[in-house]
Amino acid sequence: MNEHVAVVDLGYGDAGKGTVVDAICAATPVRAVLRFNGGAQAAHNVITEDGRHHTFAQFGSGTLRGVPTHLTRFMVVDPLALAAEAAALGNPFELLTVDGDALLATPWHRAANRRREAERGWSRHGSCGMGVGEAMSYALSHADAPRVADTRSRARLRKVLAAVEEDLGPIGAPLDDVVEAFALFGSTVSIVDGAHTGRLLREGPCVFEGAQGVLLDEWRGWHPHTTWSTTTFDNVAALCGSFRRLGVVRTYTTRHGAGPFVTEDASLALPEAHNGTGEWQGTFRVGHFDAVAHRYAVEVAGGVHGLAVTHLDTPAHCASLRVCTSYEIDGVDVDRLVPGTLGDLAHQAELTARLFRARPGRLHRPADWSGEIESLLGAPVEIESHGPTSAEKKFV
């Protein structure tokens, strides 16, 4: 690899971004892994050849290879969750830099997030319950929303956290305890300015690691069952002038929790080692490969240069797995979802309503899954994954 690469999930998340990033870091020198959206709600599973397993949330998925992580200004950083993750990894803080302008997720954001979602009852939007969206929402209406750089000054930190507590309500934990924990974070990690991203990019090839998936994008996903995060390549484009766009898909489509899922099929025998039902995310759902939704994702993401296809070993163990190339919506065969203007949430809500009425149309079982996905999504498959470790990845 002699160019920067951005790894983006073309589905609802959980397609294997972490294992793809790990494989790239194992195969070629990488200056750093840059996280460019989301926060501690990410769950990127990496298993090394010697059996070591870690579910990455804020650290980059190249950490087990000794590759540095940089959390860009587009991240929502959770110091408490990061401390727990660091401990599980052996506290590799020397590999971590954090942009001082990144937002902070606090215990008050997390509590408010969970209250709001619980109050929706059966109308839940879907959430990981980590407060990332609440932190983003709070920042839109509060110019003094807490940021990473605030952790370097106890006085400043206490002021901004007290304001959050006053606005969002008490959580049962003393303010001073949270201030102390966040201040410890500020004295432990390397907090840098916005110019650091450019320095890393000049020093060598970098991998941008995305979180969630394009079909959950705040502007392009099925509103309101989305994330408060830009999951396309747009944030990468704001940070880097030239990079390779790599889209990740499974041979079958998955989704956590609420929202439309046209190709869902609960009868599919697809056991999942690292995903299950969560209190906030809800049920882990599986279905046939959804070429219609993935084509939409490619289109709204601005296209991809190449694809990484994971779980290529699965079709051999699931004879009923199929590829869906069209929907039946209100008696009409539909093979393309028309994107709206960026920011038009009314259009996205209308799409959501249509998708709740949709059923799989044309289904077939290909002889060559990799070749079929390449043809359907209009981009070459560059990485084939037949298992969880980098040894089971093939660079085509």
GIKA-V944664 format. One record per pair of residues at least 4 apart in sequence whose C-alpha atoms are under 7 Angstrom apart, sorted by the first residue. I is the first residue (numbers start at 1). J is the second residue. Records with the same first field share a line. If there is no record, write none. Layout:
I = J, J
This chain:
1 = 28
2 = 205
3 = 205, 243
4 = 205, 206, 207, 243, 244
5 = 206, 207, 208, 243, 244, 245, 246
6 = 207, 208, 209, 243, 244, 245, 246
7 = 17, 208, 209, 210, 245, 246, 247
8 = 17, 210, 213, 232, 246, 247, 248
9 = 13, 15, 17, 212, 213, 214, 247, 248, 249
10 = 213, 214, 215, 247, 248, 249, 294, 297, 298
11 = 213, 214, 215, 249, 294
12 = 212, 213, 214, 215, 216, 254, 255
13 = 212, 213
15 = 248, 249, 250, 310
16 = 20, 44, 248, 310
17 = 21, 44, 248
18 = 22, 44, 45, 46, 61
19 = 23, 45, 46, 388
20 = 24
21 = 25, 61, 62
22 = 26, 46, 61, 62, 390
23 = 27, 390, 393
24 = 28
25 = 29, 30, 62, 65
26 = 65, 390
30 = 67, 204, 205, 206
31 = 67, 200, 203, 204, 205, 206
32 = 67, 68, 69, 70, 206, 207
33 = 60, 62, 67, 68, 69, 70, 206, 207, 208, 209
34 = 69, 70, 71, 72, 207, 208, 209
35 = 60, 70, 71, 72, 75, 208, 209, 210
36 = 71, 72, 74, 75, 208, 209, 210, 235, 236
37 = 74, 75, 210, 211, 229, 230, 231
38 = 75, 76, 211, 229
39 = 58, 75, 76, 77, 132
40 = 57, 58, 77, 78, 81, 130
41 = 57, 128, 130
42 = 56, 57, 211, 212
43 = 55, 56, 57
44 = 55, 56, 57
45 = 54, 55, 56
46 = 53, 54, 55, 61
47 = 51, 52, 53, 54, 388, 389
48 = 52, 53, 389
49 = 389, 391
56 = 60, 61
58 = 82
59 = 63, 69
60 = 69
62 = 66, 67
63 = 67, 68
68 = 95, 96
69 = 95, 96, 97
70 = 96, 97, 98
71 = 75, 97, 98, 99
72 = 98, 99, 102
73 = 99, 101, 102
74 = 102
75 = 102, 103
76 = 102, 103, 104, 105, 132
77 = 102, 103, 104, 105
78 = 82, 104, 105, 106
79 = 83, 182, 185
80 = 84
81 = 85
82 = 86
83 = 87
84 = 88
85 = 89
86 = 90, 91, 92
87 = 91
93 = 189
96 = 189, 190
97 = 189, 190, 191, 192
98 = 190, 191, 192
99 = 191, 192, 193, 194
100 = 147, 148, 149, 191, 192, 193
101 = 147, 148, 149
102 = 147, 148
103 = 146, 147, 148
104 = 146, 147, 148
105 = 109, 131, 132, 135
106 = 110
107 = 111
108 = 112, 164, 165, 168, 171
109 = 113, 131, 134, 135
110 = 114, 129, 130, 131
111 = 115
112 = 116, 168
113 = 117, 129, 131, 134
114 = 118, 129
115 = 119
116 = 120
117 = 124
120 = 124
124 = 258
125 = 224, 225, 258
126 = 225, 257, 258, 281
127 = 280, 281
128 = 280, 281
129 = 280
131 = 135
132 = 136
133 = 137, 227, 228
134 = 138
135 = 139
136 = 140, 228
138 = 142, 145
139 = 143, 145
144 = 160
145 = 160
146 = 150, 160, 161
149 = 191
150 = 156, 157
151 = 157, 182, 183, 186
152 = 183, 186, 187
153 = 157
154 = 158, 183
155 = 159
156 = 160
157 = 161, 179
158 = 162, 179
159 = 163
160 = 164
161 = 165
162 = 166
163 = 167
164 = 168
165 = 169, 170
174 = 178
175 = 179
176 = 180
177 = 181
178 = 182
179 = 183
180 = 184
181 = 185
182 = 186
183 = 187
184 = 188
185 = 189
192 = 196
195 = 199
196 = 200
197 = 201
198 = 202
199 = 203
200 = 204
201 = 205, 206
210 = 231
211 = 231
212 = 216, 231
213 = 217, 231
214 = 221, 231, 232, 297
215 = 220, 221, 222, 297
216 = 221, 222, 226, 227
217 = 221, 226, 227, 229, 230, 231, 232
218 = 226, 227, 228, 229, 230
219 = 342, 343, 345
220 = 300, 348
221 = 226, 348
222 = 226, 348, 349, 351, 352
223 = 345, 348, 349, 352
224 = 349
225 = 258, 259
230 = 235
232 = 301
233 = 237, 301
234 = 238
235 = 239
236 = 240
237 = 241
244 = 305
245 = 304, 305, 306
246 = 304, 305, 306, 307, 308
247 = 304, 306, 307, 308
248 = 307, 308, 309
249 = 308, 309, 310
250 = 309, 310, 311
251 = 289, 309, 310, 311, 312
252 = 287, 288, 289
253 = 286, 287, 288, 289, 290
254 = 285, 286, 287
255 = 284, 285, 286
256 = 281, 282, 283, 284, 285
257 = 281, 282, 283, 284
260 = 352, 355, 356
262 = 355, 358, 359, 360
263 = 287, 288, 290, 360
264 = 285, 286, 287, 288
265 = 286, 287, 288
266 = 286
268 = 320
269 = 318
275 = 284
276 = 283, 284
277 = 282, 283, 284
278 = 282, 283
288 = 321, 322, 323, 324
289 = 322, 323, 324
290 = 294, 323, 324, 325
291 = 295, 323, 324, 325, 376
292 = 296, 325, 326, 335, 336
293 = 297
294 = 298
295 = 299, 377
296 = 300, 337
297 = 301
298 = 302, 303, 304
299 = 303
300 = 339
304 = 379
305 = 379
306 = 379, 380, 381, 382
307 = 379, 380, 381, 382, 383
308 = 381, 382, 383, 384
309 = 370, 381, 383, 384, 385
310 = 384, 385, 386
311 = 385, 386, 387
312 = 385, 386
313 = 386, 387
314 = 318
315 = 319, 321
321 = 365
322 = 363, 364, 365
323 = 363, 364, 365
324 = 360, 361, 362, 363, 364
325 = 335, 362, 363
326 = 333, 334, 335, 360, 361, 362
327 = 333, 334, 335, 358, 359, 360, 361
328 = 332, 333, 334, 358, 359, 360, 361
329 = 333, 334, 357, 358, 359
333 = 361
340 = 344, 347
344 = 348
345 = 349
346 = 350
347 = 351
348 = 352
349 = 353
350 = 354
351 = 355
352 = 356
353 = 357
354 = 358
366 = 372
368 = 372
369 = 373
370 = 374, 381
371 = 375
372 = 376
373 = 377
374 = 378, 379, 380, 381
381 = 396
382 = 395, 396
383 = 393, 394, 395, 396
384 = 393, 394, 395
385 = 392, 393, 394
386 = 392, 393
387 = 392
388 = 392
